[in-house]
């Protein structure tokens, strides 16, 4: 199996994921995944595609991730890993789609409008 690359995005985070057969190493921006994502919730998020397919420890993953916050980055990595696994084997797509791992979450921060304090919040109205 050669190296398979895929892209995952969430909000403003972009993750370039490279997957190859191996022993289960997970490197993110040159650091171990447990060091880069310290909480167990984020570690579970990035390993979820492997856990759903029950192939944890069979692939080495190298990720370059930039932009956004830590949670957005974790979800971007998860989407990238899921897409890479589908590129490797098309038959796993229904299983990943069923748990919602193949869907790109389109929610973004709404832009601030002129004449307002924030995207929806207005300046205080004074009647007199």
C-alpha positions, -999 to +999 in steps of 0.1 A: +000+000+000+014+034-010+008+066+009-027+079+005-034+116+011-067+133+018-079+167+030-102+174+059-117+208+068-138+222+097-145+259+102-111+275+093-090+244+102-074+225+073-058+191+078-037+174+051-036+137+061-012+110+048-021+074+056+000+043+050+001+007+063+020+005+096+020+000+133-004+027+144+018+058+147-002+091+147+020+122+141+005+156+139+027+186+130+058+167+140+044+157+174+027+126+188-011+128+187-013+125+225+010+154+229-007+176+203-043+168+214-039+164+252-075+157+261-090+122+257-121+136+240-100+150+212-079+119+210-111+098+206-123+122+179-092+118+157-092+079+161-129+075+156-127+064+119-103+036+129-125+026+159-156+024+137-139+002+112-120-017+139-086-012+122-069+008+150-031+001+149-030-010+113-021+024+097+005+050+103-009+086+100+010+118+094-010+150+095-002+187+087-030+208+103-033+246+104-059+272+113-089+273+136-090+261+172-080+228+187-115+212+184-119+223+148-085+209+140-094+175+156-126+173+136-107+182+104-082+154+111-110+130+116-126+139+083-093+136+065-086+102+080-120+090+070-116+102+035-082+085+032-096+052+044-123+054+018-097+061-009-079+030+002-111+008+003-144+020-011-164-007+007-159+011+041-178+042+030-213+032+041-201+023+076-183+057+080-212+076+065-237+059+089-219+074+119-215+108+102-178+108+095-180+114+058-199+147+060-180+180+058-196+202+085-204+234+067-210+256+097-187+287+097-186+319+117-210+344+104-194+377+092-198+409+111-220+434+094-214+472+092-235+493+115-237+465+140-217+455+170-212+418+159-228+395+133-262+398+149-258+420+179-268+456+173-257+488+189-279+499+218-310+517+205-319+551+220-354+563+213-346+599+225 
